């Protein structure tokens, strides 16, 4: 049997329409759950076979309460579950799934025969969309629990949609007054369609005064259930706070470790400079030695400057994470100029440096003003680790929704076990060569962080003594991640 309501209905308005209506209280959904559970506990304990009219949230936690009652009381109970008319069309295909708003489909429970759950279909634009309720009807005990979610704003005149705030408290009414419940039943009876007129709710008379013993038991169960839910809320909040504290602690540990590494890295060039200065004071120092120590001072000063600059860049990147802006840029406008700048360095080392960047390549997304820095860092690395007489190529090509920029060299290469570490902060490739390649160990870290900000990526393939290939993927305009694209459109 199905039941339909011929006209719009609001249980909240019916309750508030009685003379001297009960006062709504602004309470949380958790309190509503505790009230419902207390009612179910009382019905089960007293084995009260009641007729229930319900419209509760579709979550399983609410469904399980009605299933618990029905399985305990059995066939002597009858439950009318209110749902929006549009869900009738979905009913056959969903078979137990709960997708209709305001729908409680618990007939799939083995212990709850579907014949004792009668769907009540509400008009599509029913005011009950913003209401939930549990009405208990029996000769021994009648009650009403209802929750109303008020409108946040008046109806939108342009769209016709109603605005609600799901995070605001509910207006909850709970009563056992027969006059109030009878008013609601009369309203439901008038709204029932003619084909469903066999339901004669008006013939049911609610008890005027509930039994005192039942009310005492109900109050005790409400207190127990509310205390139980409060305990659960406290546990959840405590666990959340503990998790947040642990995350903060871990961040502090990472920060301490980071600062420790910064201090150690800054101390290394200082130690070298102090040693060189001490040796320069030697009275028997020969000109070639003096020149070597002066060069060491110059090299270590450059290294410390590189460390400080790189460190400041990383800090700036992390601080401006939310304020990162992107721009569309063409590789053919950036790469040739950088390669031209490094040609004298390549010629001095006898390195063949060449590039291939087709002008027809599409524009790519990159952090504003940072594509040049990415190219400089990667090209500088390739030249630095390529010995005299080697070769370095820079090539760009279309690769689906990305443009691929490749830096390939015939340098010293990277050991396989070191490749996963090269993007770590302050990590420098270890080599058996006597030459000190210097550097801050931050260039690749900065490149990786910049690419992450614009939806790009970087990978590397390398073999010792054969060279390395760094491959950068930059998203074209059609493949920018939605979140980043939205941010840049605003």
C-alpha positions in Angstrom: 0.0 0.0 0.0 1.2 3.5 -0.9 -0.1 6.8 0.6 0.1 10.2 -1.1 -0.6 13.6 0.2 -2.8 15.7 -2.1 -1.6 19.1 -0.8 1.5 20.7 0.7 1.9 20.2 4.4 4.1 21.4 7.2 4.1 19.6 10.6 5.9 22.6 12.1 3.2 25.0 11.0 0.5 22.6 12.3 2.2 22.5 15.7 2.7 26.2 15.9 -1.0 26.7 14.9 -2.4 25.3 18.1 -3.4 27.6 20.9 -0.4 28.1 23.2 2.0 26.0 21.1 5.1 24.4 22.7 8.2 26.6 22.5 10.8 25.4 19.9 14.3 25.0 21.2 17.4 25.7 19.1 19.3 22.4 19.4 21.9 20.3 17.5 21.2 17.2 15.3 23.0 15.2 18.0 20.3 16.2 20.5 17.6 15.2 18.0 19.2 11.8 17.7 19.3 11.4 21.5 15.6 12.2 21.7 14.7 9.7 19.0 16.8 7.0 20.6 15.2 7.6 24.0 11.7 7.2 22.5 12.7 4.0 20.7 14.2 2.7 24.0 10.9 3.3 25.8 8.8 1.6 23.1 11.0 -1.4 23.1 11.3 -1.8 26.9 7.5 -1.5 27.3 6.8 -3.5 24.2 4.4 -0.8 22.9 3.0 -1.7 19.5 2.6 1.7 18.0 1.9 3.3 14.7 4.8 5.5 13.7 4.8 8.4 11.2 8.4 9.3 10.4 10.5 11.6 8.3 14.1 11.4 9.4 17.5 12.0 7.8 18.5 9.2 5.4 21.7 8.3 7.1 22.0 4.7 8.4 22.3 5.8 12.0 18.6 7.0 11.8 17.4 4.0 9.8 18.9 1.6 12.3 16.8 3.1 15.1 13.5 2.2 13.3 14.9 -1.2 12.3 15.7 -1.8 15.9 12.2 -1.0 17.0 10.5 -3.0 14.3 12.6 -6.1 14.8 11.8 -6.0 18.6 8.1 -5.3 18.4 7.5 -7.3 15.2 4.4 -7.4 13.0 2.2 -5.6 15.5 3.8 -2.2 14.6 3.1 -0.1 11.5 5.5 2.6 10.2 4.6 5.3 7.6 7.8 6.6 6.1 7.5 10.0 4.4 9.4 10.7 1.3 9.4 13.2 -1.6 7.2 12.3 -4.6 10.2 12.3 -7.0 11.7 9.3 -5.2 8.8 7.1 -6.2 10.3 6.9 -9.7 13.6 5.7 -8.3 12.2 3.2 -6.0 12.3 0.2 -8.3 15.8 0.6 -9.5 17.4 1.5 -6.1 16.3 -1.6 -4.3 17.3 -0.8 -0.8 19.6 2.2 -1.6 18.7 5.4 0.2 19.0 8.2 -2.3 15.7 10.0 -2.1 15.7 13.1 0.2 13.9 12.4 3.4 13.5 8.8 2.5 13.9 5.9 5.0 14.1 2.6 3.1 14.7 0.0 5.8 12.6 -2.7 4.4 15.7 -4.5 3.1 16.5 -5.5 6.7 15.9 -9.3 7.1 14.1 -8.8 10.4 11.8 -6.0 9.1 9.2 -7.2 6.5 8.5 -4.5 4.0 4.7 -4.9 4.5 5.0 -3.0 7.8 6.7 0.0 6.1 4.3 2.1 4.2 5.7 4.9 2.0 4.0 8.2 2.2 4.7 10.4 -0.9 5.0 14.1 -0.4 4.6 16.8 -3.2 8.0 17.6 -4.8 8.1 21.2 -3.4 6.8 20.1 0.0 7.7 22.2 3.0 8.6 19.0 4.7 11.9 19.1 2.9 13.1 21.2 5.8 11.5 19.1 8.4 12.1 15.8 10.2 9.8 14.2 12.7 8.8 11.1 14.7 5.1 10.7 15.7 4.3 7.8 18.0 0.6 6.7 18.2 -0.7 4.1 20.7 -3.4 3.8 23.3 -0.8 3.8 26.1 1.6 6.5 24.8 1.6 9.2 22.2 4.5 11.6 21.4 5.8 14.0 18.8 9.4 14.9 18.1 10.0 17.3 15.2 12.9 19.4 13.9 12.6 22.3 11.5 15.4 23.9 9.7 14.5 27.6 9.1 15.3 29.5 6.0 18.6 31.4 6.0 17.2 34.0 3.6 13.8 34.7 1.9 13.2 33.0 -1.4 15.6 34.0 -4.1 13.4 36.1 -6.5 15.5 35.3 -9.6 16.1 31.5 -9.2 13.1 30.6 -7.1 15.4 28.5 -4.9 15.2 28.4 -1.1 18.4 29.1 0.7 19.1 27.0 3.8 22.1 26.8 6.1 22.8 23.1 6.9 25.2 24.1 9.7 22.8 26.1 11.7 21.0 24.6 14.7 17.6 23.0 14.3 14.3 24.3 15.9 13.3 21.2 17.8 9.9 20.6 19.4 9.1 17.6 21.6 5.7 17.1 23.2 3.3 14.4 24.6 0.3 16.8 24.7 -2.6 15.1 23.1 -4.1 18.4 21.7 -0.9 19.2 19.8 -0.5 15.7 18.4 -4.2 15.5 17.5 -3.8 18.8 15.5 -1.0 17.3 13.5 -3.0 14.1 12.8 -6.0 16.1 11.7 -3.8 18.0 9.3 -2.3 14.8 7.8 -5.8 13.3 7.4 -6.9 16.3 5.4 -3.8 16.1 3.2 -4.2 12.4 2.3 -5.4 11.8 -1.3 -8.8 10.2 -1.8 -7.3 6.9 -3.0 -5.5 6.7 0.3 -8.6 7.6 2.4 -8.7 4.2 4.1 -6.3 5.7 6.6 -8.7 7.2 9.2 -6.3 9.0 11.5 -9.1 11.3 12.7 -10.7 8.3 14.4 -7.7 7.9 16.6 -7.9 9.9 19.9 -4.6 10.6 21.6 -4.5 10.1 25.4 -4.9 13.5 27.0 -2.5 12.8 29.9 0.3 10.2 29.5 1.0 7.8 32.3 3.3 9.3 34.9 5.5 6.1 35.0 6.0 6.2 31.3 7.0 9.8 31.4 9.5 9.2 34.3 11.1 6.4 32.3 11.2 8.5 29.1 12.9 11.3 31.0 15.5 8.9 32.4 16.2 7.4 29.0 16.5 10.9 27.4 19.1 11.8 30.0 21.0 8.6 29.5 21.0 8.9 25.7 22.0 12.6 25.8 24.9 11.7 28.2 25.9 8.9 25.8 26.0 11.2 22.8 27.8 14.0 24.7 30.4 11.4 25.6 30.8 10.5 22.0 31.1 14.1 21.0 33.7 14.7 23.6 35.6 11.6 22.5 35.5 12.8 18.8 36.6 16.3 19.7 39.4 14.9 22.0 40.7 12.6 19.2 40.6 15.5 16.8 42.5 17.8 19.2 45.1 15.0 19.8 45.5 14.6 16.1 45.9 18.3 15.6 48.5 18.5 18.4 50.4 15.5 16.9 50.4 17.3 13.5 51.7 20.5 15.1 54.3 18.5 17.0 55.4 16.8 13.8 55.6 20.2 12.0 57.7 21.6 14.9 60.0 18.6 14.6 60.3 19.1 10.8 60.9 22.8 11.3 63.6 22.1 14.0 65.3 19.6 11.7 65.1 22.0 8.8 66.7 24.8 10.8 69.4 22.4 12.0 70.2 21.5 8.4 70.3 25.2 7.5 72.7 26.0 10.3 74.9 23.1 9.3 75.0 24.1 5.7 75.8 27.7 6.5 78.6 26.6 8.8 80.4 24.6 6.1 81.5 27.5 3.9 82.3 29.6 7.1 84.6 26.8 8.2 86.4 26.8 4.9 86.7 30.6 4.9 88.0 30.7 8.4 90.6 28.1 7.4 91.7 30.0 4.3 92.0 33.3 6.3 94.1 31.5 8.9 96.4 30.2 6.2 96.7 33.6 4.5 98.3 34.9 7.7 101.2 32.5 7.4 104.5 34.5 6.9 106.0 31.9 4.6 103.0 31.7 2.2 104.0 31.6 -1.5 102.1 33.5 -4.2 100.6 30.4 -5.8 99.3 29.3 -2.4 98.0 32.7 -1.6 96.1 32.7 -4.9 94.6 29.3 -4.2 93.4 30.4 -0.7 91.9 33.6 -2.1 90.1 31.6 -4.7 88.8 29.3 -1.9 87.5 32.3 -0.1 85.7 33.5 -3.2 84.2 30.1 -3.9 82.9 29.7 -0.4 81.5 33.2 -0.3 79.5 32.4 -3.5 78.4 29.1 -2.0 77.1 30.8 1.2 75.4 33.5 -0.9 73.7 30.7 -2.9 72.6 29.0 0.3 71.0 32.1 1.7 69.4 33.1 -1.6 67.9 29.6 -2.1 66.7 29.4 1.5 64.9 32.7 1.2 63.3 31.6 -2.1 62.0 28.4 -0.4 60.6 30.4 2.5 58.9 32.8 0.2 57.4 29.9 -1.8 55.9 28.4 1.3 54.6 31.6 2.7 52.9 32.6 -0.6 51.4 29.1 -1.2 47.8 30.4 -1.3 48.7 33.6 -3.2 50.5 31.8 -6.0 49.4 33.2 -9.4 50.0 31.6 -12.8 50.5 33.0 -16.3 50.5 31.6 -19.8 54.0 31.8 -21.4 55.7 30.5 -24.5 58.8 28.4 -24.2 60.2 30.0 -27.4 60.1 33.4 -25.6 62.2 32.2 -22.7 64.5 29.3 -23.6 66.6 30.9 -26.4 67.5 33.8 -24.2 68.7 31.7 -21.3 70.7 29.4 -23.6 72.3 32.4 -25.2 73.3 33.7 -21.8 75.1 30.4 -20.9 76.8 30.0 -24.3 80.1 31.7 -23.0 80.2 29.4 -20.0 79.7 26.4 -22.3 82.4 27.6 -24.7 84.9 28.1 -21.9 84.5 24.5 -20.9 84.4 23.3 -24.5 80.8 22.0 -24.1 78.5 21.9 -27.2 75.3 23.6 -26.1 72.2 23.5 -28.4 68.5 23.9 -28.2 65.4 23.0 -30.2 62.2 24.8 -29.2 59.6 25.0 -32.0 57.8 28.4 -32.1 54.4 26.7 -32.8 54.3 25.0 -29.4 51.3 26.0 -27.4 51.6 28.3 -24.4 52.1 26.6 -21.0 51.0 27.5 -17.4 53.7 28.4 -15.0 54.1 30.4 -11.8 54.2 34.0 -12.7 57.7 35.1 -13.7 59.3 31.8 -12.7 59.7 29.8 -16.0 63.0 31.5 -16.6 64.3 30.5 -13.2 63.3 26.9 -13.8 65.2 26.9 -17.1 68.2 28.6 -15.5 68.5 26.1 -12.6 68.2 23.1 -14.8 70.6 24.4 -17.5 73.1 25.5 -14.9 73.1 22.0 -13.4 73.6 20.3 -16.7 76.6 22.5 -17.5 78.1 22.3 -14.0 78.1 18.5 -14.0 79.2 18.0 -17.6 83.0 17.8 -18.0 85.0 19.6 -20.7 84.2 18.5 -24.2 80.7 17.2 -23.3 77.4 18.1 -24.8 74.1 19.6 -23.4 70.8 19.7 -25.3 67.6 21.5 -24.5 64.6 20.3 -26.4 60.9 21.0 -26.2 58.0 19.1 -27.9 54.3 18.6 -27.7 53.2 15.6 -25.5 49.4 15.4 -25.5 48.0 18.0 -23.1 51.5 18.9 -21.9 54.6 20.4 -23.4 57.7 18.5 -22.5 60.9 20.3 -21.9 64.0 18.1 -21.8 67.5 18.9 -20.5 70.0 16.2 -21.6 73.7 16.1 -20.9 76.7 13.8 -21.1 77.9 14.6 -17.6 79.0 12.6 -14.7 75.5 11.1 -14.1 73.8 10.1 -10.9 73.9 6.8 -9.0 70.6 4.9 -9.1 70.3 5.0 -5.3 70.7 8.8 -5.2 68.1 9.7 -7.8 65.2 9.6 -5.3 67.1 12.0 -3.0 68.2 14.7 -5.5 65.0 16.8 -4.9 65.5 16.9 -1.1 66.6 20.1 0.4 70.4 20.6 0.7 71.1 17.3 -0.9 74.1 17.3 -3.2 75.1 14.4 -5.5 78.1 12.6 -4.1 80.9 11.9 -6.5 84.3 10.3 -6.3 85.8 13.0 -8.4 88.2 15.4 -6.7 86.4 18.5 -8.1 84.1 20.3 -5.6 80.9 21.2 -7.5 79.7 23.4 -4.7 76.1 24.6 -4.8 73.5 24.9 -2.1 71.6 21.8 -2.9 68.4 23.8 -3.2 68.1 24.4 -7.0 66.2 21.2 -7.8 64.0 21.6 -4.7 63.0 25.0 -5.9 62.3 23.8 -9.4 60.1 20.9 -8.1 58.1 23.2 -5.8 57.5 25.7 -8.6 56.2 23.0 -10.9 53.9 21.6 -8.2 52.4 25.0 -7.9 51.4 25.1 -11.6 50.3 21.5 -12.2 53.6 20.5 -13.8 56.1 17.8 -12.9 59.8 16.8 -13.2 61.5 13.5 -13.6 65.0 12.3 -14.2 66.8 9.4 -15.8 70.6 9.0 -15.3 73.5 6.6 -15.4 76.9 7.1 -13.9 79.5 8.4 -16.4 76.9 8.6 -19.1 74.9 11.6 -18.3 71.4 12.7 -17.1 68.1 13.7 -18.6 65.7 15.9 -16.7 62.2 16.0 -18.2 59.8 18.8 -17.2 56.1 18.5 -18.0 54.2 21.8 -18.2 50.4 21.9 -18.6 48.9 23.6 -21.6 45.9 25.9 -21.2 43.4 23.1 -21.8 44.9 20.8 -19.1 45.4 23.2 -16.1 44.0 21.6 -12.9 40.5 22.9 -12.3 41.3 24.4 -8.8 44.2 26.4 -10.2 42.3 27.5 -13.3 39.5 28.7 -11.1 41.8 30.6 -8.8 43.4 32.4 -11.8 40.1 33.3 -13.4 38.9 35.1 -10.2 
